[in-house]
């Protein structure tokens, strides 16, 4: 991702499903359980998308890895 990219820029570059789930979680404050219930999918699937998506956001924004 280019220097000075914003979270919005990086979110826009993600696949639609991942972007949607991360937006619900990070910007709307919904839990994985709430997202899973809303979308009618297993919570574990949402957990995986959130975990991987947060890691990808950190990489693309050049944040240090979380401990």
mmCIF file as Biopython writes it, N, C-alpha, C and O atoms, coordinates in Angstrom:
data_model
#
loop_
_atom_site.group_PDB
_atom_site.id
_atom_site.type_symbol
_atom_site.label_atom_id
_atom_site.label_alt_id
_atom_site.label_comp_id
_atom_site.label_asym_id
_atom_site.label_entity_id
_atom_site.label_seq_id
_atom_site.pdbx_PDB_ins_code
_atom_site.Cartn_x
_atom_site.Cartn_y
_atom_site.Cartn_z
_atom_site.occupancy
_atom_site.B_iso_or_equiv
_atom_site.auth_seq_id
_atom_site.auth_asym_id
_atom_site.pdbx_PDB_model_num
ATOM 1   N N  . UNK A ? 1  ? 0.855   -1.170  0.000  1.0 0.0 1  A 1 
ATOM 2   C CA . UNK A ? 1  ? 0.000   0.000   0.000  1.0 0.0 1  A 1 
ATOM 3   C C  . UNK A ? 1  ? 0.896   1.227   0.000  1.0 0.0 1  A 1 
ATOM 4   O O  . UNK A ? 1  ? 1.963   1.214   0.614  1.0 0.0 1  A 1 
ATOM 5   N N  . UNK A ? 2  ? 0.482   2.271   -0.671 1.0 0.0 2  A 1 
ATOM 6   C CA . UNK A ? 2  ? 1.312   3.464   -0.785 1.0 0.0 2  A 1 
ATOM 7   C C  . UNK A ? 2  ? 1.474   4.194   0.544  1.0 0.0 2  A 1 
ATOM 8   O O  . UNK A ? 2  ? 0.646   4.062   1.446  1.0 0.0 2  A 1 
ATOM 9   N N  . UNK A ? 3  ? 2.534   4.951   0.647  1.0 0.0 3  A 1 
ATOM 10  C CA . UNK A ? 3  ? 2.826   5.751   1.837  1.0 0.0 3  A 1 
ATOM 11  C C  . UNK A ? 3  ? 1.654   6.691   2.117  1.0 0.0 3  A 1 
ATOM 12  O O  . UNK A ? 3  ? 1.134   7.321   1.195  1.0 0.0 3  A 1 
ATOM 13  N N  . UNK A ? 4  ? 1.238   6.790   3.365  1.0 0.0 4  A 1 
ATOM 14  C CA . UNK A ? 4  ? 0.167   7.699   3.749  1.0 0.0 4  A 1 
ATOM 15  C C  . UNK A ? 4  ? -1.227  7.164   3.491  1.0 0.0 4  A 1 
ATOM 16  O O  . UNK A ? 4  ? -2.194  7.924   3.545  1.0 0.0 4  A 1 
ATOM 17  N N  . UNK A ? 5  ? -1.358  5.871   3.211  1.0 0.0 5  A 1 
ATOM 18  C CA . UNK A ? 5  ? -2.674  5.290   2.976  1.0 0.0 5  A 1 
ATOM 19  C C  . UNK A ? 5  ? -3.495  5.373   4.252  1.0 0.0 5  A 1 
ATOM 20  O O  . UNK A ? 5  ? -2.975  5.193   5.353  1.0 0.0 5  A 1 
ATOM 21  N N  . UNK A ? 6  ? -4.778  5.646   4.091  1.0 0.0 6  A 1 
ATOM 22  C CA . UNK A ? 6  ? -5.676  5.716   5.239  1.0 0.0 6  A 1 
ATOM 23  C C  . UNK A ? 6  ? -6.356  4.366   5.442  1.0 0.0 6  A 1 
ATOM 24  O O  . UNK A ? 6  ? -6.309  3.493   4.575  1.0 0.0 6  A 1 
ATOM 25  N N  . UNK A ? 7  ? -6.981  4.212   6.590  1.0 0.0 7  A 1 
ATOM 26  C CA . UNK A ? 7  ? -7.741  2.989   6.851  1.0 0.0 7  A 1 
ATOM 27  C C  . UNK A ? 7  ? -8.817  2.824   5.791  1.0 0.0 7  A 1 
ATOM 28  O O  . UNK A ? 7  ? -9.054  1.710   5.324  1.0 0.0 7  A 1 
ATOM 29  N N  . UNK A ? 8  ? -9.474  3.914   5.402  1.0 0.0 8  A 1 
ATOM 30  C CA . UNK A ? 8  ? -10.514 3.844   4.371  1.0 0.0 8  A 1 
ATOM 31  C C  . UNK A ? 8  ? -9.934  3.337   3.050  1.0 0.0 8  A 1 
ATOM 32  O O  . UNK A ? 8  ? -10.560 2.527   2.366  1.0 0.0 8  A 1 
ATOM 33  N N  . UNK A ? 9  ? -8.732  3.816   2.690  1.0 0.0 9  A 1 
ATOM 34  C CA . UNK A ? 9  ? -8.079  3.350   1.456  1.0 0.0 9  A 1 
ATOM 35  C C  . UNK A ? 9  ? -7.817  1.847   1.506  1.0 0.0 9  A 1 
ATOM 36  O O  . UNK A ? 9  ? -8.079  1.119   0.548  1.0 0.0 9  A 1 
ATOM 37  N N  . UNK A ? 10 ? -7.297  1.408   2.640  1.0 0.0 10 A 1 
ATOM 38  C CA . UNK A ? 10 ? -6.947  -0.002  2.785  1.0 0.0 10 A 1 
ATOM 39  C C  . UNK A ? 10 ? -8.215  -0.859  2.811  1.0 0.0 10 A 1 
ATOM 40  O O  . UNK A ? 10 ? -8.264  -1.906  2.166  1.0 0.0 10 A 1 
ATOM 41  N N  . UNK A ? 11 ? -9.228  -0.430  3.541  1.0 0.0 11 A 1 
ATOM 42  C CA . UNK A ? 11 ? -10.491 -1.176  3.556  1.0 0.0 11 A 1 
ATOM 43  C C  . UNK A ? 11 ? -11.051 -1.304  2.141  1.0 0.0 11 A 1 
ATOM 44  O O  . UNK A ? 11 ? -11.536 -2.368  1.757  1.0 0.0 11 A 1 
ATOM 45  N N  . UNK A ? 12 ? -10.985 -0.226  1.371  1.0 0.0 12 A 1 
ATOM 46  C CA . UNK A ? 12 ? -11.515 -0.252  0.000  1.0 0.0 12 A 1 
ATOM 47  C C  . UNK A ? 12 ? -10.777 -1.250  -0.885 1.0 0.0 12 A 1 
ATOM 48  O O  . UNK A ? 12 ? -11.325 -1.718  -1.883 1.0 0.0 12 A 1 
ATOM 49  N N  . UNK A ? 13 ? -9.535  -1.579  -0.524 1.0 0.0 13 A 1 
ATOM 50  C CA . UNK A ? 13 ? -8.753  -2.511  -1.345 1.0 0.0 13 A 1 
ATOM 51  C C  . UNK A ? 13 ? -9.040  -3.979  -1.016 1.0 0.0 13 A 1 
ATOM 52  O O  . UNK A ? 13 ? -8.607  -4.872  -1.746 1.0 0.0 13 A 1 
ATOM 53  N N  . UNK A ? 14 ? -9.760  -4.232  0.066  1.0 0.0 14 A 1 
ATOM 54  C CA . UNK A ? 14 ? -10.031 -5.614  0.492  1.0 0.0 14 A 1 
ATOM 55  C C  . UNK A ? 14 ? -11.186 -6.210  -0.296 1.0 0.0 14 A 1 
ATOM 56  O O  . UNK A ? 14 ? -12.011 -5.479  -0.844 1.0 0.0 14 A 1 
ATOM 57  N N  . UNK A ? 15 ? -11.249 -7.542  -0.354 1.0 0.0 15 A 1 
ATOM 58  C CA . UNK A ? 15 ? -12.403 -8.196  -0.983 1.0 0.0 15 A 1 
ATOM 59  C C  . UNK A ? 15 ? -13.690 -7.775  -0.264 1.0 0.0 15 A 1 
ATOM 60  O O  . UNK A ? 15 ? -13.681 -7.518  0.940  1.0 0.0 15 A 1 
ATOM 61  N N  . UNK A ? 16 ? -14.783 -7.709  -1.007 1.0 0.0 16 A 1 
ATOM 62  C CA . UNK A ? 16 ? -16.059 -7.188  -0.497 1.0 0.0 16 A 1 
ATOM 63  C C  . UNK A ? 16 ? -16.509 -7.837  0.814  1.0 0.0 16 A 1 
ATOM 64  O O  . UNK A ? 16 ? -16.874 -7.129  1.753  1.0 0.0 16 A 1 
ATOM 65  N N  . UNK A ? 17 ? -16.488 -9.160  0.892  1.0 0.0 17 A 1 
ATOM 66  C CA . UNK A ? 17 ? -16.961 -9.844  2.101  1.0 0.0 17 A 1 
ATOM 67  C C  . UNK A ? 17 ? -16.108 -9.468  3.312  1.0 0.0 17 A 1 
ATOM 68  O O  . UNK A ? 17 ? -16.635 -9.179  4.386  1.0 0.0 17 A 1 
ATOM 69  N N  . UNK A ? 18 ? -14.804 -9.473  3.133  1.0 0.0 18 A 1 
ATOM 70  C CA . UNK A ? 18 ? -13.905 -9.131  4.226  1.0 0.0 18 A 1 
ATOM 71  C C  . UNK A ? 18 ? -14.102 -7.672  4.649  1.0 0.0 18 A 1 
ATOM 72  O O  . UNK A ? 18 ? -14.137 -7.365  5.841  1.0 0.0 18 A 1 
ATOM 73  N N  . UNK A ? 19 ? -14.229 -6.785  3.673  1.0 0.0 19 A 1 
ATOM 74  C CA . UNK A ? 19 ? -14.448 -5.364  3.947  1.0 0.0 19 A 1 
ATOM 75  C C  . UNK A ? 19 ? -15.749 -5.155  4.721  1.0 0.0 19 A 1 
ATOM 76  O O  . UNK A ? 19 ? -15.792 -4.369  5.667  1.0 0.0 19 A 1 
ATOM 77  N N  . UNK A ? 20 ? -16.800 -5.852  4.323  1.0 0.0 20 A 1 
ATOM 78  C CA . UNK A ? 20 ? -18.107 -5.709  4.966  1.0 0.0 20 A 1 
ATOM 79  C C  . UNK A ? 20 ? -18.051 -6.163  6.423  1.0 0.0 20 A 1 
ATOM 80  O O  . UNK A ? 20 ? -18.528 -5.462  7.315  1.0 0.0 20 A 1 
ATOM 81  N N  . UNK A ? 21 ? -17.471 -7.327  6.658  1.0 0.0 21 A 1 
ATOM 82  C CA . UNK A ? 21 ? -17.383 -7.866  8.013  1.0 0.0 21 A 1 
ATOM 83  C C  . UNK A ? 21 ? -16.499 -6.984  8.891  1.0 0.0 21 A 1 
ATOM 84  O O  . UNK A ? 21 ? -16.855 -6.710  10.037 1.0 0.0 21 A 1 
ATOM 85  N N  . UNK A ? 22 ? -15.364 -6.539  8.381  1.0 0.0 22 A 1 
ATOM 86  C CA . UNK A ? 22 ? -14.490 -5.662  9.166  1.0 0.0 22 A 1 
ATOM 87  C C  . UNK A ? 22 ? -15.156 -4.323  9.458  1.0 0.0 22 A 1 
ATOM 88  O O  . UNK A ? 22 ? -14.984 -3.767  10.542 1.0 0.0 22 A 1 
ATOM 89  N N  . UNK A ? 23 ? -15.908 -3.809  8.507  1.0 0.0 23 A 1 
ATOM 90  C CA . UNK A ? 23 ? -16.619 -2.547  8.734  1.0 0.0 23 A 1 
ATOM 91  C C  . UNK A ? 23 ? -17.635 -2.709  9.857  1.0 0.0 23 A 1 
ATOM 92  O O  . UNK A ? 23 ? -17.739 -1.848  10.731 1.0 0.0 23 A 1 
ATOM 93  N N  . UNK A ? 24 ? -18.382 -3.805  9.838  1.0 0.0 24 A 1 
ATOM 94  C CA . UNK A ? 24 ? -19.361 -4.048  10.903 1.0 0.0 24 A 1 
ATOM 95  C C  . UNK A ? 24 ? -18.666 -4.172  12.257 1.0 0.0 24 A 1 
ATOM 96  O O  . UNK A ? 24 ? -19.158 -3.666  13.266 1.0 0.0 24 A 1 
ATOM 97  N N  . UNK A ? 25 ? -17.524 -4.844  12.268 1.0 0.0 25 A 1 
ATOM 98  C CA . UNK A ? 25 ? -16.806 -5.075  13.531 1.0 0.0 25 A 1 
ATOM 99  C C  . UNK A ? 25 ? -16.085 -3.824  14.012 1.0 0.0 25 A 1 
ATOM 100 O O  . UNK A ? 25 ? -16.288 -3.392  15.146 1.0 0.0 25 A 1 
ATOM 101 N N  . UNK A ? 26 ? -15.257 -3.246  13.176 1.0 0.0 26 A 1 
ATOM 102 C CA . UNK A ? 26 ? -14.386 -2.143  13.600 1.0 0.0 26 A 1 
ATOM 103 C C  . UNK A ? 26 ? -15.096 -0.799  13.653 1.0 0.0 26 A 1 
ATOM 104 O O  . UNK A ? 26 ? -14.851 -0.006  14.562 1.0 0.0 26 A 1 
ATOM 105 N N  . UNK A ? 27 ? -15.963 -0.538  12.703 1.0 0.0 27 A 1 
ATOM 106 C CA . UNK A ? 27 ? -16.581 0.785   12.630 1.0 0.0 27 A 1 
ATOM 107 C C  . UNK A ? 27 ? -17.968 0.837   13.258 1.0 0.0 27 A 1 
ATOM 108 O O  . UNK A ? 27 ? -18.373 1.874   13.782 1.0 0.0 27 A 1 
ATOM 109 N N  . UNK A ? 28 ? -18.688 -0.261  13.209 1.0 0.0 28 A 1 
ATOM 110 C CA . UNK A ? 28 ? -20.027 -0.293  13.792 1.0 0.0 28 A 1 
ATOM 111 C C  . UNK A ? 28 ? -20.043 -0.915  15.182 1.0 0.0 28 A 1 
ATOM 112 O O  . UNK A ? 28 ? -21.056 -0.853  15.879 1.0 0.0 28 A 1 
ATOM 113 N N  . UNK A ? 29 ? -18.919 -1.518  15.591 1.0 0.0 29 A 1 
ATOM 114 C CA . UNK A ? 29 ? -18.814 -2.085  16.935 1.0 0.0 29 A 1 
ATOM 115 C C  . UNK A ? 29 ? -19.572 -3.381  17.161 1.0 0.0 29 A 1 
ATOM 116 O O  . UNK A ? 29 ? -19.847 -3.744  18.305 1.0 0.0 29 A 1 
ATOM 117 N N  . UNK A ? 30 ? -19.913 -4.082  16.093 1.0 0.0 30 A 1 
ATOM 118 C CA . UNK A ? 30 ? -20.632 -5.348  16.236 1.0 0.0 30 A 1 
ATOM 119 C C  . UNK A ? 30 ? -19.660 -6.468  16.592 1.0 0.0 30 A 1 
ATOM 120 O O  . UNK A ? 30 ? -18.539 -6.513  16.087 1.0 0.0 30 A 1 
ATOM 121 N N  . UNK A ? 31 ? -20.096 -7.358  17.456 1.0 0.0 31 A 1 
ATOM 122 C CA . UNK A ? 31 ? -19.281 -8.521  17.812 1.0 0.0 31 A 1 
ATOM 123 C C  . UNK A ? 31 ? -19.368 -9.559  16.694 1.0 0.0 31 A 1 
ATOM 124 O O  . UNK A ? 31 ? -20.230 -9.484  15.818 1.0 0.0 31 A 1 
ATOM 125 N N  . UNK A ? 32 ? -18.465 -10.517 16.746 1.0 0.0 32 A 1 
ATOM 126 C CA . UNK A ? 32 ? -18.489 -11.611 15.764 1.0 0.0 32 A 1 
ATOM 127 C C  . UNK A ? 32 ? -19.809 -12.366 15.846 1.0 0.0 32 A 1 
ATOM 128 O O  . UNK A ? 32 ? -20.360 -12.767 14.821 1.0 0.0 32 A 1 
ATOM 129 N N  . UNK A ? 33 ? -20.318 -12.560 17.055 1.0 0.0 33 A 1 
ATOM 130 C CA . UNK A ? 33 ? -21.593 -13.272 17.232 1.0 0.0 33 A 1 
ATOM 131 C C  . UNK A ? 33 ? -22.743 -12.497 16.587 1.0 0.0 33 A 1 
ATOM 132 O O  . UNK A ? 33 ? -23.607 -13.084 15.936 1.0 0.0 33 A 1 
ATOM 133 N N  . UNK A ? 34 ? -22.747 -11.182 16.771 1.0 0.0 34 A 1 
ATOM 134 C CA . UNK A ? 34 ? -23.804 -10.356 16.171 1.0 0.0 34 A 1 
ATOM 135 C C  . UNK A ? 34 ? -23.724 -10.378 14.647 1.0 0.0 34 A 1 
ATOM 136 O O  . UNK A ? 34 ? -24.744 -10.465 13.964 1.0 0.0 34 A 1 
ATOM 137 N N  . UNK A ? 35 ? -22.511 -10.300 14.127 1.0 0.0 35 A 1 
ATOM 138 C CA . UNK A ? 35 ? -22.329 -10.326 12.671 1.0 0.0 35 A 1 
ATOM 139 C C  . UNK A ? 35 ? -22.773 -11.667 12.113 1.0 0.0 35 A 1 
ATOM 140 O O  . UNK A ? 35 ? -23.470 -11.725 11.101 1.0 0.0 35 A 1 
ATOM 141 N N  . UNK A ? 36 ? -22.370 -12.745 12.775 1.0 0.0 36 A 1 
ATOM 142 C CA . UNK A ? 36 ? -22.745 -14.087 12.321 1.0 0.0 36 A 1 
ATOM 143 C C  . UNK A ? 36 ? -24.258 -14.244 12.302 1.0 0.0 36 A 1 
ATOM 144 O O  . UNK A ? 36 ? -24.815 -14.780 11.344 1.0 0.0 36 A 1 
ATOM 145 N N  . UNK A ? 37 ? -24.926 -13.782 13.350 1.0 0.0 37 A 1 
ATOM 146 C CA . UNK A ? 37 ? -26.389 -13.884 13.411 1.0 0.0 37 A 1 
ATOM 147 C C  . UNK A ? 37 ? -27.044 -13.055 12.311 1.0 0.0 37 A 1 
ATOM 148 O O  . UNK A ? 37 ? -28.016 -13.492 11.694 1.0 0.0 37 A 1 
ATOM 149 N N  . UNK A ? 38 ? -26.516 -11.871 12.072 1.0 0.0 38 A 1 
ATOM 150 C CA . UNK A ? 38 ? -27.062 -10.988 11.036 1.0 0.0 38 A 1 
ATOM 151 C C  . UNK A ? 38 ? -26.909 -11.597 9.653  1.0 0.0 38 A 1 
ATOM 152 O O  . UNK A ? 38 ? -27.822 -11.521 8.831  1.0 0.0 38 A 1 
ATOM 153 N N  . UNK A ? 39 ? -25.756 -12.202 9.396  1.0 0.0 39 A 1 
ATOM 154 C CA . UNK A ? 39 ? -25.476 -12.758 8.070  1.0 0.0 39 A 1 
ATOM 155 C C  . UNK A ? 39 ? -25.932 -14.203 7.908  1.0 0.0 39 A 1 
ATOM 156 O O  . UNK A ? 39 ? -25.980 -14.724 6.793  1.0 0.0 39 A 1 
ATOM 157 N N  . UNK A ? 40 ? -26.266 -14.849 9.023  1.0 0.0 40 A 1 
ATOM 158 C CA . UNK A ? 40 ? -26.690 -16.249 8.952  1.0 0.0 40 A 1 
ATOM 159 C C  . UNK A ? 40 ? -25.560 -17.197 8.619  1.0 0.0 40 A 1 
ATOM 160 O O  . UNK A ? 40 ? -25.748 -18.173 7.893  1.0 0.0 40 A 1 
ATOM 161 N N  . UNK A ? 41 ? -24.379 -16.905 9.155  1.0 0.0 41 A 1 
ATOM 162 C CA . UNK A ? 41 ? -23.218 -17.755 8.928  1.0 0.0 41 A 1 
ATOM 163 C C  . UNK A ? 41 ? -22.643 -18.178 10.277 1.0 0.0 41 A 1 
ATOM 164 O O  . UNK A ? 41 ? -22.961 -17.563 11.295 1.0 0.0 41 A 1 
ATOM 165 N N  . UNK A ? 42 ? -21.799 -19.218 10.311 1.0 0.0 42 A 1 
ATOM 166 C CA . UNK A ? 42 ? -21.199 -19.643 11.577 1.0 0.0 42 A 1 
ATOM 167 C C  . UNK A ? 42 ? -20.298 -18.559 12.165 1.0 0.0 42 A 1 
ATOM 168 O O  . UNK A ? 42 ? -19.586 -17.870 11.433 1.0 0.0 42 A 1 
ATOM 169 N N  . UNK A ? 43 ? -20.332 -18.413 13.477 1.0 0.0 43 A 1 
ATOM 170 C CA . UNK A ? 43 ? -19.501 -17.414 14.136 1.0 0.0 43 A 1 
ATOM 171 C C  . UNK A ? 43 ? -18.029 -17.661 13.867 1.0 0.0 43 A 1 
ATOM 172 O O  . UNK A ? 43 ? -17.263 -16.712 13.701 1.0 0.0 43 A 1 
ATOM 173 N N  . UNK A ? 44 ? -17.625 -18.915 13.822 1.0 0.0 44 A 1 
ATOM 174 C CA . UNK A ? 44 ? -16.213 -19.247 13.567 1.0 0.0 44 A 1 
ATOM 175 C C  . UNK A ? 44 ? -15.748 -18.656 12.243 1.0 0.0 44 A 1 
ATOM 176 O O  . UNK A ? 44 ? -14.615 -18.187 12.137 1.0 0.0 44 A 1 
ATOM 177 N N  . UNK A ? 45 ? -16.616 -18.675 11.230 1.0 0.0 45 A 1 
ATOM 178 C CA . UNK A ? 45 ? -16.261 -18.094 9.927  1.0 0.0 45 A 1 
ATOM 179 C C  . UNK A ? 45 ? -16.006 -16.593 10.058 1.0 0.0 45 A 1 
ATOM 180 O O  . UNK A ? 45 ? -15.061 -16.060 9.476  1.0 0.0 45 A 1 
ATOM 181 N N  . UNK A ? 46 ? -16.854 -15.925 10.822 1.0 0.0 46 A 1 
ATOM 182 C CA . UNK A ? 46 ? -16.694 -14.485 11.039 1.0 0.0 46 A 1 
ATOM 183 C C  . UNK A ? 46 ? -15.417 -14.219 11.839 1.0 0.0 46 A 1 
ATOM 184 O O  . UNK A ? 46 ? -14.674 -13.285 11.535 1.0 0.0 46 A 1 
ATOM 185 N N  . UNK A ? 47 ? -15.163 -15.042 12.864 1.0 0.0 47 A 1 
ATOM 186 C CA . UNK A ? 47 ? -13.940 -14.898 13.657 1.0 0.0 47 A 1 
ATOM 187 C C  . UNK A ? 47 ? -12.694 -14.973 12.772 1.0 0.0 47 A 1 
ATOM 188 O O  . UNK A ? 47 ? -11.759 -14.189 12.934 1.0 0.0 47 A 1 
ATOM 189 N N  . UNK A ? 48 ? -12.692 -15.913 11.845 1.0 0.0 48 A 1 
ATOM 190 C CA . UNK A ? 48 ? -11.549 -16.104 10.950 1.0 0.0 48 A 1 
ATOM 191 C C  . UNK A ? 48 ? -11.360 -14.877 10.048 1.0 0.0 48 A 1 
ATOM 192 O O  . UNK A ? 48 ? -10.237 -14.414 9.850  1.0 0.0 48 A 1 
ATOM 193 N N  . UNK A ? 49 ? -12.456 -14.361 9.509  1.0 0.0 49 A 1 
ATOM 194 C CA . UNK A ? 49 ? -12.370 -13.183 8.640  1.0 0.0 49 A 1 
ATOM 195 C C  . UNK A ? 49 ? -11.871 -11.976 9.424  1.0 0.0 49 A 1 
ATOM 196 O O  . UNK A ? 49 ? -11.026 -11.227 8.934  1.0 0.0 49 A 1 
ATOM 197 N N  . UNK A ? 50 ? -12.380 -11.779 10.631 1.0 0.0 50 A 1 
ATOM 198 C CA . UNK A ? 50 ? -11.960 -10.638 11.453 1.0 0.0 50 A 1 
ATOM 199 C C  . UNK A ? 50 ? -10.482 -10.750 11.813 1.0 0.0 50 A 1 
ATOM 200 O O  . UNK A ? 50 ? -9.736  -9.778  11.692 1.0 0.0 50 A 1 
ATOM 201 N N  . UNK A ? 51 ? -10.062 -11.920 12.251 1.0 0.0 51 A 1 
ATOM 202 C CA . UNK A ? 51 ? -8.671  -12.113 12.635 1.0 0.0 51 A 1 
ATOM 203 C C  . UNK A ? 51 ? -7.725  -11.877 11.452 1.0 0.0 51 A 1 
ATOM 204 O O  . UNK A ? 51 ? -6.754  -11.129 11.557 1.0 0.0 51 A 1 
ATOM 205 N N  . UNK A ? 52 ? -8.024  -12.519 10.344 1.0 0.0 52 A 1 
ATOM 206 C CA . UNK A ? 52 ? -7.183  -12.357 9.155  1.0 0.0 52 A 1 
ATOM 207 C C  . UNK A ? 52 ? -7.238  -10.944 8.601  1.0 0.0 52 A 1 
ATOM 208 O O  . UNK A ? 52 ? -6.229  -10.407 8.144  1.0 0.0 52 A 1 
ATOM 209 N N  . UNK A ? 53 ? -8.418  -10.346 8.643  1.0 0.0 53 A 1 
ATOM 210 C CA . UNK A ? 53 ? -8.579  -8.992  8.132  1.0 0.0 53 A 1 
ATOM 211 C C  . UNK A ? 53 ? -7.809  -7.972  8.949  1.0 0.0 53 A 1 
ATOM 212 O O  . UNK A ? 53 ? -7.190  -7.065  8.393  1.0 0.0 53 A 1 
ATOM 213 N N  . UNK A ? 54 ? -7.843  -8.116  10.269 1.0 0.0 54 A 1 
ATOM 214 C CA . UNK A ? 54 ? -7.088  -7.195  11.125 1.0 0.0 54 A 1 
ATOM 215 C C  . UNK A ? 54 ? -5.587  -7.343  10.875 1.0 0.0 54 A 1 
ATOM 216 O O  . UNK A ? 54 ? -4.864  -6.347  10.846 1.0 0.0 54 A 1 
ATOM 217 N N  . UNK A ? 55 ? -5.124  -8.558  10.699 1.0 0.0 55 A 1 
ATOM 218 C CA . UNK A ? 55 ? -3.708  -8.785  10.410 1.0 0.0 55 A 1 
ATOM 219 C C  . UNK A ? 55 ? -3.336  -8.160  9.069  1.0 0.0 55 A 1 
ATOM 220 O O  . UNK A ? 55 ? -2.277  -7.547  8.937  1.0 0.0 55 A 1 
ATOM 221 N N  . UNK A ? 56 ? -4.204  -8.314  8.080  1.0 0.0 56 A 1 
ATOM 222 C CA . UNK A ? 56 ? -3.934  -7.733  6.758  1.0 0.0 56 A 1 
ATOM 223 C C  . UNK A ? 56 ? -3.930  -6.203  6.835  1.0 0.0 56 A 1 
ATOM 224 O O  . UNK A ? 56 ? -3.071  -5.556  6.236  1.0 0.0 56 A 1 
ATOM 225 N N  . UNK A ? 57 ? -4.884  -5.625  7.571  1.0 0.0 57 A 1 
ATOM 226 C CA . UNK A ? 57 ? -4.912  -4.170  7.738  1.0 0.0 57 A 1 
ATOM 227 C C  . UNK A ? 57 ? -3.615  -3.679  8.369  1.0 0.0 57 A 1 
ATOM 228 O O  . UNK A ? 57 ? -3.035  -2.691  7.919  1.0 0.0 57 A 1 
ATOM 229 N N  . UNK A ? 58 ? -3.165  -4.367  9.403  1.0 0.0 58 A 1 
ATOM 230 C CA . UNK A ? 58 ? -1.923  -3.976  10.091 1.0 0.0 58 A 1 
ATOM 231 C C  . UNK A ? 58 ? -0.745  -4.009  9.121  1.0 0.0 58 A 1 
ATOM 232 O O  . UNK A ? 58 ? 0.076   -3.092  9.099  1.0 0.0 58 A 1 
ATOM 233 N N  . UNK A ? 59 ? -0.667  -5.078  8.315  1.0 0.0 59 A 1 
ATOM 234 C CA . UNK A ? 59 ? 0.426   -5.183  7.325  1.0 0.0 59 A 1 
ATOM 235 C C  . UNK A ? 59 ? 0.356   -4.061  6.300  1.0 0.0 59 A 1 
ATOM 236 O O  . UNK A ? 59 ? 1.360   -3.415  6.001  1.0 0.0 59 A 1 
ATOM 237 N N  . UNK A ? 60 ? -0.842  -3.837  5.767  1.0 0.0 60 A 1 
ATOM 238 C CA . UNK A ? 60 ? -1.000  -2.841  4.704  1.0 0.0 60 A 1 
ATOM 239 C C  . UNK A ? 60 ? -0.774  -1.415  5.216  1.0 0.0 60 A 1 
ATOM 240 O O  . UNK A ? 60 ? -0.358  -0.537  4.460  1.0 0.0 60 A 1 
ATOM 241 N N  . UNK A ? 61 ? -1.047  -1.194  6.488  1.0 0.0 61 A 1 
ATOM 242 C CA . UNK A ? 61 ? -0.842  0.135   7.080  1.0 0.0 61 A 1 
ATOM 243 C C  . UNK A ? 61 ? 0.521   0.263   7.745  1.0 0.0 61 A 1 
ATOM 244 O O  . UNK A ? 61 ? 0.840   1.296   8.334  1.0 0.0 61 A 1 
ATOM 245 N N  . UNK A ? 62 ? 1.328   -0.803  7.645  1.0 0.0 62 A 1 
ATOM 246 C CA . UNK A ? 62 ? 2.669   -0.835  8.241  1.0 0.0 62 A 1 
ATOM 247 C C  . UNK A ? 62 ? 2.648   -0.652  9.740  1.0 0.0 62 A 1 
ATOM 248 O O  . UNK A ? 62 ? 3.528   0.001   10.301 1.0 0.0 62 A 1 
ATOM 249 N N  . UNK A ? 63 ? 1.637   -1.230  10.406 1.0 0.0 63 A 1 
ATOM 250 C CA . UNK A ? 63 ? 1.598   -1.230  11.869 1.0 0.0 63 A 1 
ATOM 251 C C  . UNK A ? 63 ? 2.423   -2.408  12.351 1.0 0.0 63 A 1 
ATOM 252 O O  . UNK A ? 63 ? 2.517   -3.422  11.660 1.0 0.0 63 A 1 
ATOM 253 N N  . UNK A ? 64 ? 3.020   -2.285  13.528 1.0 0.0 64 A 1 
ATOM 254 C CA . UNK A ? 64 ? 3.755   -3.429  14.071 1.0 0.0 64 A 1 
ATOM 255 C C  . UNK A ? 64 ? 2.783   -4.553  14.410 1.0 0.0 64 A 1 
ATOM 256 O O  . UNK A ? 64 ? 1.632   -4.286  14.755 1.0 0.0 64 A 1 
ATOM 257 N N  . UNK A ? 65 ? 3.226   -5.801  14.318 1.0 0.0 65 A 1 
ATOM 258 C CA . UNK A ? 65 ? 2.337   -6.922  14.642 1.0 0.0 65 A 1 
ATOM 259 C C  . UNK A ? 65 ? 1.916   -6.848  16.108 1.0 0.0 65 A 1 
ATOM 260 O O  . UNK A ? 65 ? 2.693   -6.438  16.971 1.0 0.0 65 A 1 
ATOM 261 N N  . UNK A ? 66 ? 0.665   -7.256  16.376 1.0 0.0 66 A 1 
ATOM 262 C CA . UNK A ? 66 ? 0.189   -7.255  17.763 1.0 0.0 66 A 1 
ATOM 263 C C  . UNK A ? 66 ? 0.757   -8.457  18.495 1.0 0.0 66 A 1 
ATOM 264 O O  . UNK A ? 66 ? 1.087   -9.473  17.884 1.0 0.0 66 A 1 
ATOM 265 N N  . UNK A ? 67 ? 0.863   -8.335  19.769 1.0 0.0 67 A 1 
ATOM 266 C CA . UNK A ? 67 ? 1.450   -9.390  20.579 1.0 0.0 67 A 1 
ATOM 267 C C  . UNK A ? 67 ? 0.404   -10.390 20.967 1.0 0.0 67 A 1 
ATOM 268 O O  . UNK A ? 67 ? 0.707   -11.363 21.658 1.0 0.0 67 A 1 
#
